[in-house]
Amino acid sequence: MIQRFTLRILILGMMWIGLSLLKLDRDMSPILWQALIFTIIVLLGSFLEKLLHYQGDPYILPVVQAIMALGLVFVTRINPAVALHQFWWANLGLLVFYVVLWSIRDYRYFGRFRYIWGLLAVGLLLITLLFGSEQGGATSSFKIGGIGLQPEEFVKLALLLFMASYLEENEELLRVGTVQWGRFSLPDWRTLRPFMIMVAFVLGILAAQKSLGTALVFYMLFVLMLYVVTERTLYLGISIPIFLLTGTAGYMLFSHVRVRVSVWLNPWQDPTGMGYQIAQSLFAIGGGKILGTGLGNGIGASTVPVAISDFIFSVIAEELGFAGAMAVLVLFLIVVMRAFSVSLRAKDRFGQILAAGIGILLGTETLIILAGVTKLLPLTGIPLPWVSYGGSSLIVHFILLGVLLNISNATAVSSHSTKNRGREYAT
Amino acid sequence: MRGVRKVALGMAFSFFILSLGLVYWQVVQADTLLANPANRRLILMESRVTRGGIFDRNGEIIAQTRVSEGKKTRIYPKGEMFEPLLGYSSVKLGASGLEGSLADWLLGIKKSTPAQAVQQLFALPRQGDDVVLTLDSRLQSIAYHALKGKMGTVVALDPQTGEVLAMVSQPSFTPKNLDQNWHEIISKEEKRPLAEKQRPLEHRYFSLFPPGSTMKVVSSAALLRSGMNTTDLYQCQGSTIINGQVIREQNDKAHGWVNYNMALAESCNTYFATFGVQAGDETFLSVAKGFGFGQKIPFELNVPRSSITQETMNPTSLNTNLLAASTFGQGEVLVTPFHMALMTAGIANHGVIMKPHIIERVLDPSQNTLFQQKPQPWLTALTKEEADKIASGMVTAVTDGTAAPGALPGVQVAGKTGSAEPGGNVLTHAWYIAFAPAEKPKIAVAVIVENGGTGGGAAAPIARQIIQEALNKKVGDKSE
């Protein structure tokens, strides 16, 4: 209990120190009020955990709250004018998280909807493609009543649930296979069909929207979840040539893909033109050196395009240096690893698959955007979970977190009661 | 659940690769990225800081940034006087001179202690540090007005501390509104015919000139070190032949019987050539090296090295003809006026050349001292006896020789003139080096007026004015 509270106070203290170090020209009081609400929610939430006997993973939530606090400080630092919105979303997200954590009696219930989730995912994507507005080269946002929505984010949730229920249902068939093809036994067409149709639809629509980053995240999600469930290297083996083929086809067919790749290979060729984003990102990261320029001292916040969303990590790496950037990496690594550990402990197959899926999703998202801003991979703009500015992403990731911890808690509670039951028998 | 474990392992490995990427950009490539011309980091960092002021040793403002209504303007109340030494710093033109080389202090980036460096992590300096120079505006002003309209340079040092008291190069430019006037300055200079080029951006105190007869103070040390007696007499016949090469006196004047003091005072070429060759090239070269020839001068600004030969910075031997010409500063010898002033200061300071410096103190915005320069010796060029003998010859030059126009009433001045032939059918460069008072020197000066004629006529009066002012004010006397 004491430990739980001290940890929270440390995290919140970090946020408050960060906010107070920022020297802003504008009136900070609305932001500080929201920060206070955030503080209260975090502390009350931790009290609630005690009250409701939360027994799930004790590390994930504090770590995510630390990431969130860091994100809030940096969003405020980069653009104080929109930081208030981010605080609203963060507070709302935390509330949603607790609602999801405590209101789901049995997460297995979600498994019943199966193809509904798939239809929902495709439907959301189609609507965005048809009615969405273009932003930063990609047709991925959607306006309802003045609030910009990113349906892609909600698709992540629907798709995860679809994958988990589909894989749970067809696990054996996918694992063993019914059709012999040379040395390999493959599942029959009827088993594979729904999955293939989903893959084709989702990736096709995303490609049409030019959301390459999200498409890559989903592709990784499909492949890795399939591998996790079936444990067949065959699927990984097939996925690589498919990826290379589609990648090459995309490179041949679409000029924007070619531009991305050429800019990735040599951003210095034209650092003021096409290579501008990545060059500025690297200038910012490189300027941070080991200890960083200090919070608020960097130049990346003003020179790097979309510093507040896709490139927020460049600003963090600049102002907190290698030390701070490594800390962020480690925090994300902890969340991802703990998600896998939740998966390993879960008592039922659906919970195992879902938790692993959440881990894979968070891991790939983080890796793809961070590899993009550090030029390890061609840049594909996606938000960094809990850090980048954007309401939809925040809410969805808090829902995912709620589901994950719900699984973790349910596992712990059931094993606890099983233990008790065992004791009953003994007496 | 092997699948989950393997995927987890793969993720952890990918994160590790990502951290290597960070190491690559933030440690390995950090400096390369900073040097990329498209990287505007330094300019942007600079624009947020109010540049610190530059002051002279008496606290007079040389450069200062005034902020009014959020707009920063750099003002230079002294105008042209401190240019090109002071230099400039602008987004359009870049930076040069002291404004460029002191930038890390002026922008508050340079920190002398780790504590200050840590402090900087949390609070970006908004106000740069102030730099107090060792320069004295009044000496600078006298030198500037004396040189105005001529082409030349003046360097004045405190021989006991190595402090630079004045450093003027003329013609120069006005630092005010330089961004607007730059084009005009450049195009005007480009239109002039080659012979009339004014080179307003050249730091003449760092330009290489043949030293002419001022070199004889260096040769003197070689003569003394070879065991020559200063009272021995030599008959000067107006010219002599050494190794088949004719050595002439200026205007072929025969000085008659001269001892060392008289030879230096009358600037007798044949005397120095004859005894210099007797002393030998090794002695001469080792003496020159001891005076700093071929050496990098430790200074806040970059000074080109002076050299005896064109071929190499540190020659080990010299042929007799070149040695003979070098003893009176012709041949291939090239010296910067700044180095000439340092050598003069070394003779004045009993043979020890102090490390020259132009920063006296650096003060943070609340006027705490961040850095203070302490006098340090650089080279020991001469023994005390050698220095005293050469000084005595230089005094004779002022009392009874070519340096007479440098004399001052009531003060013993030690001086040496030079008229260096730059080559071609043009007037000689007028050189003059001096220090005073001879017995306890407080100031050492080197002056050169390009194509000014004789050192005594064109350069010595300028030095005299500076020395007079300096001694009136007792420059360098900190107890005042």
Boltz contact constraints between the chains, C-beta under 6 A:
constraints:
  - contact:
      token1: [A, 224]
      token2: [B, 7]
      max_distance: 6.0
  - contact:
      token1: [A, 227]
      token2: [B, 3]
      max_distance: 6.0
  - contact:
      token1: [A, 228]
      token2: [B, 3]
      max_distance: 6.0
  - contact:
      token1: [A, 228]
      token2: [B, 4]
      max_distance: 6.0
  - contact:
      token1: [A, 228]
      token2: [B, 7]
      max_distance: 6.0
  - contact:
      token1: [A, 231]
      token2: [B, 2]
      max_distance: 6.0
  - contact:
      token1: [A, 231]
      token2: [B, 3]
      max_distance: 6.0
  - contact:
      token1: [A, 271]
      token2: [B, 38]
      max_distance: 6.0
  - contact:
      token1: [A, 282]
      token2: [B, 25]
      max_distance: 6.0
  - contact:
      token1: [A, 283]
      token2: [B, 33]
      max_distance: 6.0
  - contact:
      token1: [A, 283]
      token2: [B, 39]
      max_distance: 6.0
  - contact:
      token1: [A, 285]
      token2: [B, 25]
      max_distance: 6.0
  - contact:
      token1: [A, 286]
      token2: [B, 25]
      max_distance: 6.0
  - contact:
      token1: [A, 286]
      token2: [B, 29]
      max_distance: 6.0
  - contact:
      token1: [A, 286]
      token2: [B, 30]
      max_distance: 6.0
  - contact:
      token1: [A, 286]
      token2: [B, 33]
      max_distance: 6.0
  - contact:
      token1: [A, 287]
      token2: [B, 41]
      max_distance: 6.0
  - contact:
      token1: [A, 288]
      token2: [B, 26]
      max_distance: 6.0
  - contact:
      token1: [A, 289]
      token2: [B, 26]
      max_distance: 6.0
  - contact:
      token1: [A, 289]
      token2: [B, 30]
      max_distance: 6.0
  - contact:
      token1: [A, 294]
      token2: [B, 121]
      max_distance: 6.0
  - contact:
      token1: [A, 294]
      token2: [B, 122]
      max_distance: 6.0
  - contact:
      token1: [A, 297]
      token2: [B, 124]
      max_distance: 6.0
  - contact:
      token1: [A, 299]
      token2: [B, 41]
      max_distance: 6.0
  - contact:
      token1: [A, 299]
      token2: [B, 44]
      max_distance: 6.0
  - contact:
      token1: [A, 322]
      token2: [B, 22]
      max_distance: 6.0
  - contact:
      token1: [A, 322]
      token2: [B, 26]
      max_distance: 6.0
  - contact:
      token1: [A, 325]
      token2: [B, 22]
      max_distance: 6.0
  - contact:
      token1: [A, 326]
      token2: [B, 19]
      max_distance: 6.0
  - contact:
      token1: [A, 329]
      token2: [B, 15]
      max_distance: 6.0
  - contact:
      token1: [A, 329]
      token2: [B, 19]
      max_distance: 6.0
  - contact:
      token1: [A, 333]
      token2: [B, 15]
      max_distance: 6.0
  - contact:
      token1: [A, 336]
      token2: [B, 11]
      max_distance: 6.0
  - contact:
      token1: [A, 340]
      token2: [B, 4]
      max_distance: 6.0
  - contact:
      token1: [A, 340]
      token2: [B, 8]
      max_distance: 6.0
  - contact:
      token1: [A, 343]
      token2: [B, 4]
      max_distance: 6.0
  - contact:
      token1: [A, 344]
      token2: [B, 1]
      max_distance: 6.0
  - contact:
      token1: [A, 344]
      token2: [B, 4]
      max_distance: 6.0
  - contact:
      token1: [A, 356]
      token2: [B, 4]
      max_distance: 6.0
  - contact:
      token1: [A, 363]
      token2: [B, 11]
      max_distance: 6.0
  - contact:
      token1: [A, 367]
      token2: [B, 14]
      max_distance: 6.0
  - contact:
      token1: [A, 370]
      token2: [B, 18]
      max_distance: 6.0
  - contact:
      token1: [A, 374]
      token2: [B, 21]
      max_distance: 6.0
  - contact:
      token1: [A, 376]
      token2: [B, 21]
      max_distance: 6.0
